[in-house]
Amino acid sequence: MRATLKKRLLDALNACHAIQSFVANCTFAEYEQNQMLRSTVERPFEIIGEALNQAEIDSPELSALIPDVRRIVGMRNRIIHGYANVDDELLW
């Protein structure tokens, strides 16, 4: 595995772990009411989407290993460009 691809996948994995730690012991209602928590969770989703987008550009075969990679990147785009329409329940 190329070093760049490995780094991008590790970035995505670390962002996943960050999200898990941020919402541990938290309910959806608490998440929904806490703007700081929502912002804190959205950033790692952006990192995941961008890391996987760049990884797929470098290694097109990634889509065979992660079939939903385009949907994940799409969620990242929605968070960044459609921030007014982010569905908290979907992110949760």
N, CA, C and O of each residue as an XYZ file, in Angstrom:
368
protein
N       0.845     -1.169      0.000
C       0.000      0.000      0.000
C       0.895      1.238      0.000
O       1.822      1.348      0.802
N       0.611      2.143     -0.890
C       1.404      3.366     -0.970
C       1.272      4.174      0.315
O       0.224      4.162      0.961
N       2.333      4.869      0.675
C       2.362      5.642      1.929
C       1.267      6.705      1.958
O       0.647      6.924      2.998
N       1.025      7.363      0.835
C      -0.002      8.409      0.789
C      -1.386      7.817      1.040
O      -2.170      8.371      1.810
N      -1.683      6.705      0.399
C      -2.976      6.056      0.587
C      -3.132      5.613      2.040
O      -4.183      5.811      2.649
N      -2.089      5.021      2.583
C      -2.128      4.570      3.972
C      -2.384      5.748      4.917
O      -3.166      5.617      5.859
N      -1.748      6.881      4.684
C      -1.936      8.074      5.512
C      -3.375      8.556      5.434
O      -3.970      8.895      6.456
N      -3.935      8.591      4.243
C      -5.312      9.083      4.076
C      -6.311      8.147      4.768
O      -7.253      8.606      5.413
N      -6.100      6.857      4.629
C      -6.989      5.909      5.298
C      -6.842      6.000      6.812
O      -7.825      5.859      7.539
N      -5.641      6.229      7.285
C      -5.417      6.401      8.720
C      -6.082      7.691      9.219
O      -6.644      7.714     10.314
N      -6.020      8.753      8.426
C      -6.710      9.998      8.790
C      -8.213      9.752      8.937
O      -8.835     10.225      9.888
N      -8.790      9.011      7.990
C     -10.219      8.705      8.050
C     -10.544      7.860      9.279
O     -11.531      8.112      9.970
N      -9.718      6.869      9.544
C      -9.940      6.018     10.707
C      -9.847      6.817     12.006
O     -10.682      6.656     12.896
N      -8.848      7.667     12.115
C      -8.707      8.492     13.317
C      -9.891      9.425     13.496
O     -10.324      9.664     14.624
N     -10.420      9.956     12.402
C     -11.594     10.818     12.483
C     -12.817     10.013     12.954
O     -13.644     10.528     13.707
N     -12.928      8.772     12.517
C     -14.017      7.895     12.989
C     -13.912      7.684     14.495
O     -14.910      7.756     15.212
N     -12.718      7.428     14.959
C     -12.506      7.231     16.397
C     -12.841      8.508     17.175
O     -13.400      8.448     18.270
N     -12.494      9.653     16.602
C     -12.800     10.923     17.261
C     -14.304     11.093     17.415
O     -14.779     11.466     18.488
N     -15.053     10.823     16.360
C     -16.515     10.943     16.433
C     -17.057     10.032     17.523
O     -17.890     10.449     18.327
N     -16.587      8.793     17.552
C     -17.056      7.855     18.569
C     -16.796      8.394     19.971
O     -17.653      8.286     20.849
N     -15.629      8.967     20.180
C     -15.318      9.468     21.520
C     -16.142     10.714     21.854
O     -16.514     10.905     23.012
N     -16.433     11.557     20.876
C     -17.194     12.781     21.126
C     -18.630     12.489     21.530
O     -19.203     13.208     22.349
N     -19.218     11.434     20.960
C     -20.640     11.164     21.225
C     -20.863     10.034     22.237
O     -22.001      9.664     22.524
N     -19.776      9.499     22.766
C     -19.919      8.443     23.777
C     -20.740      8.977     24.942
O     -20.527     10.098     25.402
N     -21.663      8.178     25.405
C     -22.518      8.538     26.543
C     -23.387      9.763     26.274
O     -23.752     10.485     27.201
N     -23.710      9.992     25.029
C     -24.514     11.144     24.632
C     -25.767     10.638     23.918
O     -25.702      9.679     23.149
N     -26.887     11.271     24.169
C     -28.115     10.910     23.462
C     -28.276     11.801     22.238
O     -27.628     12.842     22.123
N     -29.142     11.382     21.332
C     -29.412     12.215     20.160
C     -29.976     13.562     20.588
O     -29.617     14.589     20.013
N     -30.845     13.573     21.578
C     -31.430     14.841     22.050
C     -30.342     15.789     22.548
O     -30.386     16.988     22.271
N     -29.373     15.257     23.277
C     -28.264     16.088     23.755
C     -27.432     16.595     22.571
O     -27.035     17.760     22.524
N     -27.184     15.709     21.636
C     -26.437     16.080     20.434
C     -27.159     17.195     19.683
O     -26.553     18.193     19.293
N     -28.448     17.011     19.490
C     -29.248     17.954     18.716
C     -29.287     19.347     19.360
O     -29.349     20.357     18.660
N     -29.251     19.392     20.680
C     -29.349     20.663     21.404
C     -28.002     21.353     21.627
O     -27.965     22.507     22.055
N     -26.915     20.673     21.348
C     -25.592     21.193     21.674
C     -24.842     21.584     20.391
O     -24.273     20.731     19.710
N     -24.851     22.862     20.082
C     -24.217     23.343     18.852
C     -22.715     23.052     18.825
O     -22.164     22.719     17.776
N     -22.066     23.176     19.964
C     -20.630     22.908     20.004
C     -20.345     21.435     19.695
O     -19.403     21.124     18.966
N     -21.148     20.544     20.242
C     -20.961     19.111     19.981
C     -21.217     18.800     18.508
O     -20.463     18.050     17.888
N     -22.279     19.378     17.951
C     -22.563     19.135     16.531
C     -21.407     19.604     15.653
O     -21.009     18.908     14.719
N     -20.873     20.778     15.952
C     -19.739     21.293     15.180
C     -18.513     20.409     15.352
O     -17.760     20.178     14.405
N     -18.324     19.922     16.562
C     -17.185     19.055     16.861
C     -17.286     17.729     16.115
O     -16.268     17.149     15.737
N     -18.494     17.253     15.905
C     -18.710     15.999     15.177
C     -18.626     16.219     13.665
O     -18.131     15.355     12.940
N     -19.098     17.348     13.195
C     -19.101     17.598     11.756
C     -17.687     17.654     11.182
O     -17.451     17.160     10.080
N     -16.758     18.239     11.903
C     -15.384     18.383     11.384
C     -14.749     17.027     11.044
O     -14.203     16.886      9.949
N     -14.797     16.029     11.929
C     -14.222     14.732     11.537
C     -14.932     14.107     10.335
O     -14.298     13.415      9.538
N     -16.254     14.344     10.194
C     -16.939     13.842      9.000
C     -16.360     14.492      7.746
O     -16.217     13.839      6.712
N     -16.028     15.775      7.840
C     -15.400     16.455      6.709
C     -14.047     15.818      6.387
O     -13.714     15.602      5.222
N     -13.281     15.523      7.422
C     -11.970     14.900      7.235
C     -12.109     13.520      6.600
O     -11.360     13.177      5.686
N     -13.057     12.738      7.077
C     -13.282     11.403      6.513
C     -13.592     11.512      5.024
O     -12.993     10.815      4.204
N     -14.528     12.387      4.682
C     -14.924     12.538      3.280
C     -13.790     13.016      2.395
O     -13.607     12.508      1.290
N     -13.030     13.988      2.869
C     -11.928     14.503      2.060
C     -10.801     13.484      1.943
O     -10.229     13.314      0.867
N     -10.478     12.805      3.041
C      -9.418     11.791      3.000
C      -9.780     10.675      2.028
O      -8.938     10.232      1.247
N     -11.036     10.218      2.072
C     -11.455      9.144      1.165
C     -11.547      9.631     -0.277
O     -11.253      8.876     -1.204
N     -11.945     10.866     -0.475
C     -11.993     11.428     -1.824
C     -10.591     11.446     -2.433
O     -10.397     11.010     -3.567
N      -9.624     11.950     -1.678
C      -8.256     11.994     -2.178
C      -7.681     10.583     -2.362
O      -6.950     10.319     -3.317
N      -8.021      9.697     -1.444
C      -7.551      8.317     -1.559
C      -8.098      7.655     -2.816
O      -7.387      6.912     -3.492
N      -9.358      7.925     -3.124
C      -9.953      7.322     -4.322
C      -9.349      7.907     -5.597
O      -9.186      7.196     -6.589
N      -9.021      9.181     -5.575
C      -8.362      9.784     -6.740
C      -7.028      9.090     -6.986
O      -6.686      8.763     -8.122
N      -6.285      8.872     -5.915
C      -4.980      8.220     -6.025
C      -5.091      6.723     -6.331
O      -4.246      6.155     -7.023
N      -6.139      6.099     -5.809
C      -6.314      4.646     -5.932
C      -7.768      4.327     -6.271
O      -8.549      4.009     -5.374
N      -8.142      4.405     -7.539
C      -9.532      4.175     -7.940
C     -10.099      2.829     -7.479
O     -11.315      2.680     -7.357
N      -9.227      1.852     -7.223
C      -9.702      0.543     -6.763
C     -10.296      0.610     -5.365
O     -10.907     -0.356     -4.907
N     -10.128      1.732     -4.685
C     -10.669      1.891     -3.336
C     -12.188      1.731     -3.314
O     -12.746      1.234     -2.335
N     -12.851      2.147     -4.379
C     -14.311      2.038     -4.411
C     -14.775      0.584     -4.364
O     -15.902      0.318     -3.946
N     -13.942     -0.354     -4.779
C     -14.296     -1.771     -4.662
C     -14.174     -2.241     -3.215
O     -14.891     -3.145     -2.786
N     -13.259     -1.619     -2.467
C     -13.058     -1.988     -1.070
C     -14.035     -1.270     -0.143
O     -14.427     -1.806      0.894
N     -14.423     -0.062     -0.522
C     -15.381      0.739      0.259
C     -16.493      1.145     -0.700
O     -16.441      2.228     -1.282
N     -17.502      0.285     -0.873
C     -18.533      0.523     -1.888
C     -19.273      1.857     -1.729
O     -19.738      2.417     -2.722
N     -19.390      2.372     -0.513
C     -20.129      3.620     -0.291
C     -19.235      4.849     -0.287
O     -19.633      5.898      0.219
N     -18.047      4.740     -0.836
C     -17.105      5.855     -0.768
C     -17.687      7.124     -1.389
O     -17.464      8.214     -0.862
N     -18.415      7.014     -2.481
C     -18.986      8.207     -3.123
C     -20.068      8.831     -2.239
O     -20.201     10.054     -2.201
N     -20.827      8.022     -1.542
C     -21.848      8.554     -0.625
C     -21.189      9.247      0.561
O     -21.689     10.264      1.040
N     -20.082      8.709      1.033
C     -19.353      9.307      2.147
C     -18.796     10.668      1.727
O     -18.900     11.647      2.466
N     -18.212     10.717      0.548
C     -17.698     11.979      0.021
C     -18.856     12.961     -0.188
O     -18.716     14.158      0.065
N     -19.980     12.455     -0.645
C     -21.158     13.304     -0.828
C     -21.637     13.912      0.477
O     -22.072     15.064      0.504
N     -21.562     13.148      1.559
C     -21.953     13.689      2.859
C     -20.999     14.803      3.256
O     -21.426     15.835      3.774
N     -19.724     14.602      3.019
C     -18.740     15.652      3.300
C     -19.083     16.915      2.532
O     -19.045     18.015      3.084
N     -19.417     16.759      1.257
C     -19.770     17.919      0.436
C     -21.019     18.610      0.962
O     -21.110     19.838      0.952
N     -21.970     17.823      1.418
C     -23.212     18.392      1.959
C     -22.935     19.199      3.228
O     -23.497     20.277      3.418
N     -22.074     18.678      4.085
C     -21.733     19.388      5.323
C     -21.055     20.717      4.994
O     -21.367     21.746      5.593
N     -20.133     20.688      4.047
C     -19.359     21.890      3.733
C     -20.156     22.886      2.890
O     -20.183     24.077      3.200
N     -20.796     22.411      1.841
C     -21.441     23.325      0.903
C     -22.921     23.545      1.186
O     -23.483     24.574      0.809
N     -23.543     22.597      1.840
C     -24.969     22.716      2.139
C     -25.202     22.787      3.631
O     -26.167     22.226      4.150
N     -24.310     23.482      4.315
C     -24.307     23.498      5.782
C     -25.656     23.866      6.388
O     -25.965     23.432      7.498
N     -26.463     24.653      5.687
C     -27.765     25.059      6.228
C     -28.768     23.907      6.202
O     -29.804     23.967      6.864
N     -28.460     22.866      5.440
C     -29.381     21.746      5.288
C     -28.825     20.437      5.825
O     -29.248     19.366      5.389
N     -27.889     20.500      6.759
C     -27.320     19.282      7.341
C     -28.371     18.621      8.217
O     -28.984     19.268      9.066
N     -28.571     17.350      8.009
C     -29.547     16.580      8.766
C     -28.868     15.973      9.997
O     -28.108     15.011      9.888
N     -29.153     16.549     11.170
C     -28.517     16.074     12.396
C     -28.800     14.595     12.641
O     -27.929     13.863     13.110
N     -29.987     14.168     12.331
C     -30.338     12.767     12.563
C     -29.519     11.843     11.668
O     -29.110     10.764     12.098
N     -29.282     12.255     10.446
C     -28.462     11.468      9.515
C     -27.029     11.372     10.035
O     -26.442     10.290     10.024
N     -26.470     12.467     10.482
C     -25.114     12.430     11.025
C     -25.051     11.591     12.277
O     -24.082     10.864     12.496
N     -26.077     11.685     13.099
C     -26.097     10.902     14.341
C     -26.078      9.425     14.022
O     -26.090      8.596     14.932
